[in-house]
Amino acid sequence: MRICSFGDVHGNLSALRAVLDAVAREDPDLVVCTGDVVFGWGEPEACADAVWALGCPWVTGNAEQALLDAPEHRPPAGSAAAVRAAWERGRLGPARLRRLAALPAGLALHLRDAGTVRAAHGCPPARITPGVRAAGQAEAGDNVASDDDVRAWLGEDPPGLFLCGHTHVPTVRRLGPTWAVNPGSVGYGIHPDAPERYQTGNAWARFAVADWCAERGWSASVRRVAYDVDEAVRALARAPWADADEIGRRLAFVRRPAVPGPDPVP
């Protein structure tokens, strides 16, 4: 049994295409999207359509909730993020927004041989925003849950595999009997709005592969692929809210030198 997971696309179609091509080469039995497909770069509708075309399980993230105007995730009125959200809602249109509104906050996938796999963007999914911390991250914070909170949410019968996202930091960690796997980000290897949180390389697009073996249980790793940054920037430049300063700022981040060595996953 092989599962590929990806998330935190944030409207970056060039990066998503690179990941989906790489995922297809892995020949997985199941693909899971861990949310935040929209809201960020310039092609939200094409990204959403590409994920729906897979027919794979997709859990909602805080980005989807922001476009749905959920109170907890609504951008401040008059902010640049609010302008982007309004533009993306127009691009997505009513039918896609209704489909986004129907996405589940969490999933439990019952696999006959491999047991239960759970998926959510954050933890717990009712709040969406906290993520599973990576090695070296603070125990808790505004976007990272404590290990105790994660274990409490997983419950007395925890799954063997928990697929998550949100932090953009690739993570493979053991929490008791559960492997917590965050593939990192497809579209924002480094996020220009919070670089101190996302020091994980330059414009790599990431996804995760988890394999089940009856003798050894689950194992997982994070993969990274290059994508056409110039294509992503051209798409962003077509968005009316993306002025030259915004485009230049993002380009400076995605083109910065990669952090030496492998991805920071234990």
Secondary structure, DSSP 8 states (H G I E B T S, - for coil): -EEEEE---TT-HHHHHHHHHHHHHH--SEEEE-S--SSSSS-HHHHHHHHHHHT--B---HHHHHHTT-GGG---TTSHHHHHHHHHHHHHHHHHHHHHHT--SEEEEEETTTEEEEEESSSSTTT---EE--TTS-SS-SSEE-HHHHHHHH-SS--SEEE--SS-S-EEEEETTEEEEE---SS-SS-TT-TTT--S-SS-EEEEEEEEETTTEEEEEEEEE---HHHHHHHHHTSTT--HHHHHHHHHHHTS---SSS-S--
